[in-house]
């Protein structure tokens, strides 16, 4: 551990107990506050029950039947306002990955975590103190804090260098599991009648408590700067010897790998180059294209799942009941599915090459895209289940790709840049949703486009294997 004043901060040379404890803290932060924005499906049901945006619906003043007063029949405008809340927040989550990545790189994990907690706290308080006119802003504020926590967790994947890809998978699974928070909101609301304002008031204490703990245990510097400072301190104290674990054959850079063939035009691996060279490289461009399409496809599906199910039902009462059941089960299965996906996805990225991991993901994604084309409500049980694994796999293989190709020193910045561009691209989901609902009155055309994109995605693992792994 590195000593700074009276504090010891955990690094890759610390004991297993210290490393496990800090990892447990990071995992707890991710589960409670890392990706709440993507748990909108159960929260949406709470807002519908409370009549949020119901004033936008047309009401028949001639209907004096008091029995209808308690019946919630959401209209298109009400649903559109709620869907817009998720679309904007979900897309801006990815946009925020860019400043979050640079915040981690230059300000360190402590500042990044504390800023993330501040945003989640502020958004929660806004829900308790404002009218529904500001609910979208409140949700976006929470969604602005989530990526700061999510990407800051990357800093701790180097605590176990040989298992860094597995740790990334665990972090991403926990990030997905954080949607359980709003499922709990849903359960408490419908069972005990607790309002959303009261629920958010209680939730607001969680980021405060986590921040208080974080101020004492989180390192102020990102891992590569922390590493260099530790080396310098050990040199000054004359502590280097043949048993010093940080000594790497005279090389002070933990990410530097010397080429076996210095005369080759690949003598300097991409991970050794400047961040400017990495951002202007062909591998980064390929990642951006892959990231943009994947984010657009997955956010579009999550945001329109209910619309697609009820359109497939086409007025059939039994099919509509099945659609409602799928949505309710999906709200619970999604967070637990993210956790269960850690095992297969983590095993895949830990034991195979980047190209193989990408190819397996692309195959699963192609299956998911193909099943989305089937206009059957029953089939969507399988489609929504595969989606959960695909989503965890997507973020895992993208982070693994960034780490393997560009190195961990610039991981947060590279991943953040790609994620930011992907977030902007996913805003096109609003246009695609409008086309499906109001122009085509069917999701067939849009889903066909998504399937074509999923098929073209296979080009990336082929390029990785041909150009960058040989």
C-alpha positions in Angstrom: 0.0 0.0 0.0 1.1 3.6 -0.6 1.3 5.8 2.5 0.0 9.4 2.1 0.1 11.4 5.3 -1.7 9.1 7.8 -3.6 7.1 5.2 -2.8 3.8 3.5 -4.5 3.2 0.1 -5.0 -0.2 -1.4 -3.1 -1.1 -4.6 -2.2 -4.3 -6.4 0.6 -5.1 -3.9 -1.6 -4.9 -0.8 -2.8 -8.0 1.0 -5.8 -10.0 -0.2 -8.0 -8.9 2.7 -7.5 -5.2 2.0 -8.1 -5.8 -1.7 -11.2 -7.8 -1.2 -12.6 -5.2 1.2 -12.1 -2.3 -1.3 -13.6 -4.4 -4.0 -16.7 -5.2 -1.9 -17.1 -1.4 -1.3 -16.9 -0.8 -5.1 -19.4 -3.6 -5.8 -21.7 -2.2 -3.2 -21.5 1.3 -4.8 -22.3 -0.2 -8.2 -25.2 -2.3 -7.0 -26.9 0.6 -5.1 -26.0 3.6 -7.3 -24.1 2.5 -10.4 -26.9 2.1 -13.0 -30.2 3.0 -11.5 -31.2 4.8 -14.7 -31.7 1.5 -16.5 -34.2 0.3 -14.0 -36.9 2.5 -15.4 -39.5 -0.3 -16.3 -40.7 -0.9 -12.7 -40.4 2.8 -11.8 -42.5 3.7 -14.8 -45.3 1.6 -13.3 -45.1 3.6 -10.1 -45.4 6.8 -12.0 -48.3 5.6 -14.0 -50.1 4.5 -10.8 -49.5 8.0 -9.4 -50.9 9.6 -12.5 -47.6 11.3 -13.5 -48.2 13.2 -16.8 -51.8 12.0 -16.8 -53.0 15.6 -17.4 -51.7 15.3 -20.9 -54.3 12.7 -21.7 -57.7 13.5 -23.2 -60.5 13.0 -20.7 -64.2 12.7 -21.6 -66.0 15.2 -19.4 -69.3 13.5 -20.3 -68.3 10.3 -18.5 -69.7 10.7 -15.0 -69.2 7.1 -14.0 -67.4 7.3 -10.7 -66.2 3.7 -11.0 -63.9 4.8 -13.7 -62.0 7.3 -11.6 -59.7 4.6 -10.2 -58.9 3.0 -13.5 -55.6 3.9 -14.9 -55.6 3.9 -18.7 -52.4 5.6 -19.9 -52.7 7.5 -23.1 -50.1 7.8 -25.9 -49.0 11.3 -24.7 -48.5 10.1 -21.1 -46.4 7.1 -22.3 -44.4 9.3 -24.6 -43.5 11.7 -21.8 -42.4 8.8 -19.6 -40.5 7.1 -22.5 -38.8 10.4 -23.2 -37.6 10.5 -19.6 -35.8 7.2 -20.0 -34.5 7.9 -23.6 -32.9 11.1 -22.6 -31.4 9.8 -19.4 -30.3 6.6 -20.9 -28.6 8.3 -23.8 -26.9 11.0 -21.6 -25.6 8.2 -19.4 -23.3 7.2 -22.3 -22.5 10.8 -23.2 -21.4 11.3 -19.6 -18.9 8.5 -19.9 -16.5 10.9 -21.7 -16.2 13.5 -18.9 -16.4 10.6 -16.3 -13.4 8.9 -18.0 -11.3 12.1 -18.0 -12.4 12.8 -14.5 -11.1 9.5 -13.3 -7.9 9.8 -15.3 -6.9 13.3 -14.1 -8.7 13.7 -10.8 -8.7 10.2 -9.5 -11.3 7.7 -8.2 -12.0 9.6 -5.0 -13.2 12.7 -6.7 -15.1 10.7 -9.4 -16.9 8.6 -6.8 -17.9 11.6 -4.7 -19.1 13.5 -7.7 -21.2 10.5 -8.7 -22.8 10.3 -5.3 -23.5 14.0 -5.4 -25.4 13.7 -8.7 -27.4 10.7 -7.5 -28.2 12.5 -4.2 -29.3 15.7 -6.0 -31.5 13.8 -8.4 -33.2 11.9 -5.6 -33.8 15.1 -3.7 -35.3 16.8 -6.8 -37.9 14.0 -7.0 -39.0 14.8 -3.5 -39.1 18.6 -3.8 -40.3 19.3 -7.3 -43.4 18.9 -9.5 -43.6 16.3 -12.3 -42.6 19.0 -14.7 -39.0 18.5 -13.4 -39.0 14.7 -13.2 -37.1 14.3 -16.4 -34.4 16.6 -15.2 -34.3 14.8 -11.8 -33.9 11.4 -13.6 -31.3 12.8 -15.9 -29.4 14.1 -12.8 -29.4 10.6 -11.3 -28.3 9.2 -14.7 -25.4 11.7 -14.7 -24.1 10.3 -11.5 -24.3 6.7 -12.5 -21.5 6.8 -15.2 -19.1 8.5 -12.8 -19.5 5.5 -10.4 -19.5 2.9 -13.2 -16.4 4.0 -15.0 -14.5 4.9 -11.8 -14.8 1.2 -10.8 -12.4 0.4 -13.7 -9.6 1.9 -11.6 -9.8 -1.2 -9.3 -9.7 -3.8 -12.0 -5.9 -3.7 -11.8 -5.9 -4.9 -8.1 -5.6 -8.4 -9.6 -3.8 -7.8 -12.9 -4.1 -11.4 -14.2 -7.9 -11.3 -13.6 -8.6 -7.7 -14.6 -11.0 -8.8 -17.4 -13.0 -10.9 -14.9 -13.2 -8.0 -12.5 -14.5 -5.8 -15.3 -17.2 -8.4 -16.0 -18.1 -8.4 -12.3 -18.3 -4.6 -12.2 -20.6 -4.6 -15.2 -22.8 -7.3 -13.8 -23.2 -5.3 -10.6 -23.9 -2.2 -12.6 -26.8 -4.0 -14.3 -28.0 -5.4 -11.0 -28.5 -1.8 -9.7 -31.8 -1.7 -11.5 -33.1 -3.8 -8.6 -33.4 -0.5 -6.6 -36.4 0.7 -8.6 -37.9 -2.8 -8.6 -37.8 -2.5 -4.8 -39.5 0.9 -5.2 -42.2 -0.8 -7.2 -42.8 -3.6 -4.7 -42.9 -1.2 -1.7 -45.2 1.2 -3.5 -47.8 -1.3 -4.6 -47.7 -3.4 -1.4 -47.6 -0.6 1.2 -48.7 2.5 -0.7 -45.5 4.4 -0.1 -45.3 7.3 -2.6 -42.4 7.8 -5.0 -41.4 11.0 -3.2 -41.1 9.1 0.1 -39.1 6.4 -1.6 -36.7 8.8 -3.2 -36.3 10.6 0.1 -35.2 7.3 1.8 -33.0 6.4 -1.1 -31.2 9.7 -1.0 -29.5 8.7 2.3 -27.6 5.8 0.5 -25.2 8.0 -1.6 -24.5 10.1 1.4 -23.5 7.1 3.5 -21.4 5.7 0.7 -19.7 9.0 0.2 -18.7 9.3 3.8 -17.1 5.9 3.7 -15.4 6.7 0.3 -13.8 9.8 1.6 -11.7 7.7 4.0 -10.8 4.6 1.9 -10.8 5.7 -1.8 -7.3 6.6 -3.2 -7.0 10.2 -4.5 -4.9 9.2 -7.5 -5.8 6.8 -10.5 -3.9 3.6 -10.4 -1.1 4.5 -12.8 -0.2 7.7 -11.0 -0.5 5.9 -7.6 1.9 3.3 -9.0 4.4 5.9 -10.1 4.3 7.8 -6.8 4.8 4.5 -4.9 7.9 3.7 -7.0 9.3 7.2 -6.4 8.7 6.9 -2.6 10.4 3.5 -2.5 13.4 4.8 -4.5 13.8 7.7 -2.1 13.7 5.4 0.9 16.1 2.9 -0.7 13.5 0.1 -0.4 14.1 -1.5 -3.7 15.6 -5.0 -3.7 15.3 -8.2 -5.7 12.1 -9.1 -3.8 10.3 -5.8 -4.4 7.1 -6.8 -6.3 6.8 -3.6 -8.2 10.2 -4.0 -9.9 9.7 -5.0 -13.5 13.1 -5.5 -15.0 13.9 -1.8 -14.7 10.6 -0.8 -16.4 8.6 1.6 -14.2 5.5 1.6 -16.6 3.1 -1.3 -15.6 1.5 -1.0 -19.1 4.6 -1.0 -21.1 5.3 -4.2 -23.1 8.6 -4.4 -25.0 8.2 -5.9 -28.5 10.1 -9.1 -29.2 10.9 -7.7 -32.6 12.0 -4.0 -32.4 12.7 -3.9 -36.2 9.0 -4.7 -36.9 6.6 -1.9 -37.8 4.7 -3.1 -34.8 7.6 -2.4 -32.4 5.5 0.0 -30.4 2.2 -1.5 -29.4 -0.8 0.8 -29.6 -1.2 0.7 -25.8 2.3 2.4 -25.5 1.3 5.3 -27.7 -0.1 8.7 -26.7 -3.8 9.1 -26.1 -4.0 11.3 -29.2 -2.5 8.5 -31.4 -4.9 6.0 -29.8 -7.9 8.2 -30.5 -7.0 8.7 -34.1 -6.2 5.0 -34.7 -8.2 2.5 -36.8 -8.9 0.2 -33.8 -10.6 3.2 -32.0 -12.7 4.1 -35.1 -13.8 0.4 -35.3 -14.7 0.4 -31.6 -16.7 3.6 -32.0 -18.8 2.2 -34.9 -19.4 -1.0 -33.0 -20.2 0.8 -29.8 -22.6 3.3 -31.4 -24.6 0.6 -33.2 -24.8 -1.6 -30.1 -25.9 1.2 -27.8 -28.5 2.3 -30.2 -29.9 -1.2 -30.6 -30.0 -2.1 -26.9 -31.3 1.2 -25.6 -34.0 1.2 -28.3 -35.1 -2.3 -27.3 -35.2 -1.5 -23.6 -37.1 1.7 -24.2 -39.7 0.2 -26.5 -40.1 -3.3 -25.1 -43.6 -2.6 -23.8 -44.6 -0.8 -27.0 -43.4 -3.8 -29.1 -45.2 -6.3 -26.9 -48.5 -4.6 -27.0 -48.2 -4.0 -30.7 -47.6 -7.7 -31.2 -50.6 -8.4 -29.1 -52.8 -6.4 -31.6 -55.8 -6.1 -29.3 -55.9 -9.8 -28.3 -56.8 -9.8 -24.6 -54.8 -13.0 -23.7 -51.8 -11.7 -25.6 -52.0 -8.4 -23.8 -52.1 -10.1 -20.4 -49.0 -12.1 -21.4 -47.3 -8.8 -22.5 -48.0 -7.3 -19.0 -46.7 -10.5 -17.4 -43.5 -10.3 -19.5 -42.9 -6.7 -18.5 -43.4 -7.4 -14.8 -41.1 -10.5 -14.9 -38.5 -8.6 -16.9 -38.2 -5.9 -14.3 -37.2 -8.6 -11.8 -35.3 -10.9 -14.1 -33.1 -8.2 -15.6 -31.1 -7.3 -12.5 -30.6 -10.9 -11.4 -29.8 -11.9 -14.9 -27.0 -9.3 -15.0 -25.5 -10.9 -11.9 -25.9 -14.5 -13.2 -24.3 -13.4 -16.6 -21.1 -12.6 -14.8 -20.1 -16.3 -14.7 -20.3 -17.2 -18.4 -19.3 -13.7 -19.7 -16.4 -13.4 -17.2 -15.2 -16.9 -18.0 -15.3 -16.1 -21.7 -13.3 -12.8 -21.6 -10.8 -14.3 -19.1 -9.9 -17.4 -21.0 -10.3 -16.4 -24.7 -8.8 -13.8 -27.0 -10.5 -10.5 -27.7 -11.6 -11.6 -31.2 -13.2 -14.8 -29.8 -15.0 -12.9 -27.1 -16.3 -10.4 -29.7 -17.4 -13.2 -32.1 -19.4 -15.0 -29.3 -21.1 -11.8 -28.4 -21.9 -11.0 -32.0 -23.4 -14.5 -32.5 -25.6 -14.0 -29.4 -26.6 -10.5 -30.5 -27.5 -11.8 -34.0 -29.8 -14.4 -32.4 -31.4 -11.7 -30.2 -31.9 -9.4 -33.2 -33.4 -12.3 -35.2 -35.9 -13.2 -32.5 -36.9 -9.6 -32.2 -38.3 -9.9 -35.7 -40.8 -12.6 -34.8 -44.2 -10.9 -34.1 -45.1 -13.3 -31.4 -45.7 -12.2 -27.8 -44.8 -15.7 -26.5 -41.4 -15.6 -28.4 -40.5 -12.4 -26.5 -40.0 -14.4 -23.3 -36.9 -15.9 -24.9 -35.9 -12.6 -26.7 -36.0 -10.6 -23.5 -34.0 -13.2 -21.6 -31.3 -13.3 -24.3 -31.2 -9.5 -24.3 -30.0 -9.5 -20.7 -27.0 -11.7 -21.5 -26.3 -9.7 -24.6 -26.3 -6.4 -22.7 -23.8 -7.6 -20.1 -21.7 -9.2 -22.8 -21.7 -5.9 -24.8 -20.3 -3.7 -22.1 -17.9 -6.4 -21.0 -16.4 -7.1 -24.5 -16.2 -3.3 -25.1 -14.3 -2.7 -21.9 -12.1 -5.7 -22.5 -11.4 -4.5 -26.1 -10.4 -1.1 -24.8 -8.1 -2.6 -22.1 -6.5 -5.1 -24.4 -5.9 -2.9 -27.3 -5.2 0.5 -25.7 -4.0 -0.5 -22.2 -5.4 0.2 -18.7 -3.6 3.6 -18.4 -6.0 5.2 -20.9 -8.9 2.8 -20.4 -11.3 5.2 -18.8 -10.6 8.0 -21.3 -10.8 5.7 -24.4 -13.9 3.9 -23.2 -15.4 7.2 -22.2 -14.9 8.8 -25.6 -16.4 5.8 -27.4 -19.3 5.6 -25.0 -20.0 9.4 -25.3 -20.3 9.1 -29.1 -22.4 6.0 -28.7 -24.7 7.9 -26.3 -25.2 10.6 -28.9 -26.0 8.0 -31.5 -28.5 6.3 -29.3 -30.6 9.5 -29.3 -31.6 8.3 -32.8 -33.8 5.9 -30.9 -36.4 8.7 -30.6 -36.6 8.9 -34.4 -36.8 5.2 -34.8 -39.5 4.9 -32.2 -41.6 7.6 -33.8 -41.3 5.9 -37.2 -42.4 2.6 -35.8 -45.3 3.9 -33.8 -46.6 6.7 -36.0 -45.4 6.0 -39.5 -45.1 2.3 -40.0 -47.4 1.3 -37.2 -45.1 -1.7 -36.9 -41.6 -2.4 -35.6 -40.9 -4.8 -38.5 -38.9 -2.2 -40.6 -36.9 -0.8 -37.6 -36.1 -4.3 -36.3 -35.0 -5.4 -39.7 -32.5 -2.6 -39.8 -31.3 -3.6 -36.4 -30.9 -7.2 -37.6 -28.8 -6.0 -40.6 -26.6 -4.0 -38.2 -26.2 -7.0 -35.9 -25.0 -9.1 -39.0 -22.5 -6.4 -40.0 -21.1 -6.4 -36.4 -19.4 -9.7 -37.1 -16.8 -7.7 -39.2 -15.2 -6.3 -36.0 -14.0 -9.6 -34.5 -12.8 -10.6 -38.0 -10.8 -7.4 -38.3 -9.4 -7.8 -34.8 -8.2 -11.3 -35.5 -6.7 -10.4 -38.9 -5.1 -7.1 -38.2 -4.4 -6.7 -34.5 -4.0 -10.1 -33.0 -1.5 -11.4 -35.6 
